[in-house]
Amino acid sequence: MMNLTLCLHSEELKSRIVAAAVMMQANVRELDLDYLLKSRNLGCAQILIDHDVQQIRRLIMHLQALGVDPRRQVIRFIDKPWHAYVYHDIPIFASIVNPPDPIAAVEVIRKLQSAVPFAKQLTASDTDMPQSVSDPLDEPFVQSSAMRRTVEQLKKLAGLSVDTILMGETGVGKDTCALWLHEKSGLKGAFVHVNCAALPEQLFESELFGVTAGAFTGAQKDRAGKLELAHQGTLYLDEIDSMPLACQAKLLNALQYRGATRLGAVKPYTSDFRVIASTKVDFESLIRQGRFREDLYFRLNISKIHIPALRERLDDLIPLYLHFLKLAAEAFKLPEPCLVPTDWDRLLAHPWRGNVRELKAHAQRFVLGLDLWGAEKDSEGEGLKDRLTQFERMIIEQTLRQCDGCTKKTSAVLKIPLHSLYYRLRRLGIPIEDSQGLASEASGSQGEGNSLTYLDTQGY
Ligand SMILES: Nc1ncnc2c1ncn2[C@@H]1O[C@H](COP(=O)(O)OP(=O)(O)OP(=O)(O)O)[C@@H](O)[C@H]1O
């Protein structure tokens, strides 16, 4: 028999669903949101909720903190079919249009009964996060559409030994993705990491190409270069944007011929390797500034993948944070701390300039019981944060005005997804008066129709 937990504001909707559930022989219990947010054991019932997205997010965070996957249990009621497109990224099982009458309510339950066995009513222990990062790009850590796109591209390249550029801010996971690409490539050779930023010009040739004994004072033994070590494997050129120009010319030559000559040697060697290069800075601007050779860029740019900043993939933040908490608790042999909704709000609002690396360190500090936000306050003070928020509000309000209040146009002008704009509007307390954005989203996609057409099984 199906188990339903109702967390509904609307008395009318509640009575309709209860009546329909009784008719369809489903178990129902009614719980208010505060109770759900305090409860440590929510069982495996489907949770039907009609609260606003902010409240649903709180519930999602709570479920995730308990190790329960909301994509298997949470079903939200929406007023209009196109509301499914707003915040479509929130990880829930489905969005259903409010059934307007008892017959439609029965249909909702019937649909759920046929859909839910497919989603398996898993218990909390079944949906625990993986124990180790066996695969950092595994589905539980990739909830945001921005990162999903990146992972799709990475997967396409995984089996192909093509040269690749990974772009992204500090700490977004470029090294992690490079290693992932290597591991998935099936290449037999090693993953050889060269930190270009830490490689002085004088040592560049000996490090990269190798050296023979006696080539210079101090070169007592033959030493293989990184290029040789990467034979049949991957040469990972980390932070290639900071490589001196003189080294770039030598590197280009070595990449063209996939080989080099050790310092002091006469005979060149060849080496068959894949190159992955990472950069924090966009190459076009480096080339314009004369800091990067265009020919080397063209040589490397067979495929280019952008890894989004953490602030552009907030949906990944919670699963990653929970994962890091678990890892840190295991490593330090300390209990895993429990987060309350205000902690999550704060985590989601933080700018995360250090991206995933900063998030990981934050989780470690949390497990160790250290001051979480003190360092940030000391370094930048509340004033800067407030001013940045005011600045963000000013830009959004200004753009909304320019776009006559149309949220869809505003999101396009600001180059952020519509759901991200809605998140910001709510966070900044800017009233949403427009229905044009929603309406225009809906146009050309779904009409009003029967409410049951809109059982949107997100992620299934
Ligand atoms: N998807 C992920 N899953 C688990 N851990 C991750 C993930 N992405 C990044 N990390 C962790 O975050 C930290 C920073 O990642 P990484 O070194 O790959 O970033 P980066 O972009 O190469 O940084 P930098 O620009 O400083 O070289 C590492 O500790 C890494 O293990």
The ligand as an SDF file (V2000), in Angstrom:
LIG
                    3D

 31 33  0  0  0  0  0  0  0  0999 V2000
   33.5030   16.8850   -7.7930 N   0  0  0  0  0  0  0  0  0  0  0  0
   34.3100   16.8090   -6.7250 C   0  0  0  0  0  0  0  0  0  0  0  0
   34.1360   15.8440   -5.8230 N   0  0  0  0  0  0  0  0  0  0  0  0
   34.9230   15.7480   -4.7550 C   0  0  0  0  0  0  0  0  0  0  0  0
   35.9290   16.6020   -4.4830 N   0  0  0  0  0  0  0  0  0  0  0  0
   36.1460   17.5830   -5.3470 C   0  0  0  0  0  0  0  0  0  0  0  0
   35.3480   17.7430   -6.5090 C   0  0  0  0  0  0  0  0  0  0  0  0
   35.7900   18.8280   -7.1660 N   0  0  0  0  0  0  0  0  0  0  0  0
   36.8050   19.3190   -6.4550 C   0  0  0  0  0  0  0  0  0  0  0  0
   37.0360   18.5820   -5.3490 N   0  0  0  0  0  0  0  0  0  0  0  0
   38.0300   18.8260   -4.3040 C   0  0  0  0  0  0  0  0  0  0  0  0
   38.2340   20.2310   -4.2190 O   0  0  0  0  0  0  0  0  0  0  0  0
   39.6280   20.5270   -4.0900 C   0  0  0  0  0  0  0  0  0  0  0  0
   40.0510   21.4210   -5.2500 C   0  0  0  0  0  0  0  0  0  0  0  0
   39.9020   20.6720   -6.4590 O   0  0  0  0  0  0  0  0  0  0  0  0
   40.9760   20.7500   -7.6450 P   0  0  0  0  0  0  0  0  0  0  0  0
   42.3750   20.7760   -7.0960 O   0  0  0  0  0  0  0  0  0  0  0  0
   40.6360   19.6840   -8.6030 O   0  0  0  0  0  0  0  0  0  0  0  0
   40.6150   22.1790   -8.2020 O   0  0  0  0  0  0  0  0  0  0  0  0
   41.4080   23.0570   -9.2870 P   0  0  0  0  0  0  0  0  0  0  0  0
   40.3860   23.7600  -10.0880 O   0  0  0  0  0  0  0  0  0  0  0  0
   42.3690   22.1850  -10.0200 O   0  0  0  0  0  0  0  0  0  0  0  0
   42.1900   24.0500   -8.3670 O   0  0  0  0  0  0  0  0  0  0  0  0
   43.4120   25.0240   -8.8260 P   0  0  0  0  0  0  0  0  0  0  0  0
   42.8480   25.9930   -9.7920 O   0  0  0  0  0  0  0  0  0  0  0  0
   43.8340   25.6870   -7.5680 O   0  0  0  0  0  0  0  0  0  0  0  0
   44.4570   24.1230   -9.4250 O   0  0  0  0  0  0  0  0  0  0  0  0
   40.3610   19.1980   -4.0460 C   0  0  0  0  0  0  0  0  0  0  0  0
   40.5730   18.8730   -2.6920 O   0  0  0  0  0  0  0  0  0  0  0  0
   39.3790   18.2210   -4.6650 C   0  0  0  0  0  0  0  0  0  0  0  0
   39.5400   16.9580   -4.1050 O   0  0  0  0  0  0  0  0  0  0  0  0
  1  2  1  0
  2  3  1  0
  2  7  2  0
  3  4  2  0
  4  5  1  0
  5  6  2  0
  6  7  1  0
  6 10  1  0
  7  8  1  0
  8  9  2  0
  9 10  1  0
 10 11  1  0
 11 12  1  0
 11 30  1  0
 12 13  1  0
 13 14  1  0
 13 28  1  0
 14 15  1  0
 15 16  1  0
 16 17  2  0
 16 18  1  0
 16 19  1  0
 19 20  1  0
 20 21  2  0
 20 22  1  0
 20 23  1  0
 23 24  1  0
 24 25  2  0
 24 26  1  0
 24 27  1  0
 28 29  1  0
 28 30  1  0
 30 31  1  0
M  END
$$$$
